[in-house]
Amino acid sequence: MNYRNERMARGFRSLDALLEGVDPAKFPPLSDCGEGARRIRRGGWGTAACAYPPSGASREAGSTRGARPPYLAARGERLAEARRRLTEAGLARLLPVLDQIVLNGKNRKESICQLSKIWHVKLAVARRKYYRGSKTLLTFFSANKIKGEMHVEMPE
């Protein structure tokens, strides 16, 4: 191994080292988000014959989940507010870019591929429109200067 690979290998930690001092049931990548506790309180999946849901079956049959968690509800409200502000400002053309950013996060390649399919354009065109749109979105929603540009004023 060369020096770079050795340095990278030293940077990796095992799962045991990651979980040192942490309850594995509460570690987000390993947690079932309380589904096991809900099953215990429910007494299985709703029928005595089947303690587990059949493969391929949805959880909705035995699920007694209530409303969405507050952080997801707030995220949806903020997204709806952002979509409304863009539409009122006459920037509805940026809604597909916003949707792809929300859907794919930092995976720009996937966002650009999806936009090229939506707009029926080549990847190079979709890439330019994506980057221009994301810059406009940053400028629009920013409350301070970005690279010397001020945010777009809302018409009153």
C-alpha positions in Angstrom: 0.0 0.0 0.0 1.2 3.5 -0.7 1.2 6.2 1.9 -2.1 7.8 0.8 -4.0 4.5 1.1 -2.4 3.7 4.5 -3.4 7.2 5.8 -7.0 6.7 4.5 -7.2 3.2 6.1 -6.1 4.6 9.4 -8.9 7.2 9.2 -11.6 4.5 9.1 -13.1 3.3 12.3 -14.9 0.1 13.0 -18.6 0.0 13.9 -17.6 -1.1 17.4 -15.4 2.0 17.8 -18.3 4.2 16.5 -20.7 2.7 19.0 -18.3 2.9 22.0 -20.3 4.4 24.8 -23.5 4.7 22.7 -26.6 2.6 23.0 -26.8 0.7 19.6 -30.6 0.8 19.8 -30.5 4.6 19.7 -27.8 4.9 17.1 -29.7 6.3 14.1 -28.2 4.0 11.3 -29.0 0.9 13.4 -32.3 2.1 15.0 -35.8 1.1 13.8 -37.1 4.4 15.1 -39.2 2.8 17.8 -41.0 0.3 15.5 -40.1 -2.6 17.8 -41.6 -0.9 20.8 -44.7 -0.1 18.8 -45.0 -3.8 17.8 -44.7 -4.9 21.5 -47.4 -2.4 22.6 -49.6 -3.5 19.7 -49.1 -7.2 20.4 -47.6 -8.1 17.1 -48.9 -7.0 13.7 -52.5 -7.2 14.5 -53.2 -10.9 14.1 -52.3 -13.8 16.4 -51.4 -16.0 13.4 -48.8 -13.7 12.0 -46.3 -12.1 14.4 -44.4 -10.4 11.5 -45.8 -8.8 8.4 -45.7 -11.1 5.3 -42.9 -10.3 2.9 -43.9 -7.6 0.5 -46.8 -6.5 2.6 -47.1 -2.9 3.7 -46.9 -1.9 7.3 -50.1 0.1 7.0 -52.2 -2.9 8.0 -50.8 -3.1 11.5 -49.5 0.3 11.9 -51.0 2.7 14.3 -48.7 5.6 13.6 -50.1 9.0 14.3 -49.1 12.3 12.7 -45.8 12.9 11.0 -42.9 13.9 13.3 -42.7 17.6 13.9 -39.5 18.1 12.0 -41.0 16.6 8.9 -44.2 18.6 9.2 -42.1 21.8 9.6 -40.0 20.9 6.6 -43.1 20.4 4.4 -44.4 23.8 5.6 -41.2 25.5 4.8 -41.0 23.9 1.4 -44.6 25.0 0.6 -43.7 28.5 1.7 -40.6 28.5 -0.5 -42.7 27.3 -3.5 -45.3 30.0 -2.8 -42.7 32.8 -2.6 -41.0 31.7 -5.8 -44.4 31.6 -7.6 -45.4 35.1 -6.3 -42.0 36.5 -7.4 -42.5 35.2 -10.9 -39.7 32.6 -10.6 -41.9 29.5 -11.0 -39.4 28.3 -13.6 -37.1 27.4 -10.7 -39.6 25.0 -9.0 -38.2 21.9 -10.8 -34.7 22.9 -9.7 -35.9 23.4 -6.1 -37.7 20.0 -6.2 -34.6 18.2 -7.4 -32.4 19.9 -4.8 -34.8 18.8 -2.1 -35.1 15.3 -3.5 -31.5 14.6 -4.2 -29.6 16.9 -1.8 -25.9 17.1 -2.8 -26.2 14.5 -5.6 -26.0 17.0 -8.4 -25.5 14.4 -11.1 -28.8 12.8 -10.3 -30.6 16.1 -10.2 -29.1 17.2 -13.6 -30.1 13.8 -15.1 -33.7 14.1 -13.8 -33.9 17.7 -15.0 -32.7 16.7 -18.5 -35.5 14.2 -18.6 -38.1 16.6 -17.3 -37.1 19.4 -19.7 -36.3 17.1 -22.6 -32.9 18.7 -23.2 -29.3 17.5 -23.4 -27.3 17.0 -20.2 -25.1 20.0 -20.9 -28.1 22.3 -21.2 -29.7 20.8 -18.0 -26.3 21.3 -16.2 -26.2 25.0 -17.1 -29.8 25.6 -16.2 -29.3 23.7 -12.9 -26.3 25.7 -11.8 -27.9 29.0 -12.9 -31.1 28.0 -11.1 -29.4 27.0 -7.9 -27.4 30.3 -7.9 -30.6 32.2 -8.4 -32.3 30.2 -5.5 -29.4 30.9 -3.2 -29.6 34.6 -4.1 -33.3 34.7 -3.7 -33.5 33.0 -0.3 -30.4 34.6 1.1 -30.8 37.4 3.6 -27.3 38.7 3.1 -24.9 39.4 0.2 -23.6 36.4 -1.8 -20.6 37.3 -4.0 -21.7 40.9 -4.1 -25.3 40.3 -5.2 -28.3 41.1 -3.0 -31.3 38.9 -2.7 -34.2 39.5 -5.1 -36.7 41.9 -3.6 -40.3 40.7 -3.2 -42.9 42.8 -5.1 -45.3 44.5 -2.7 
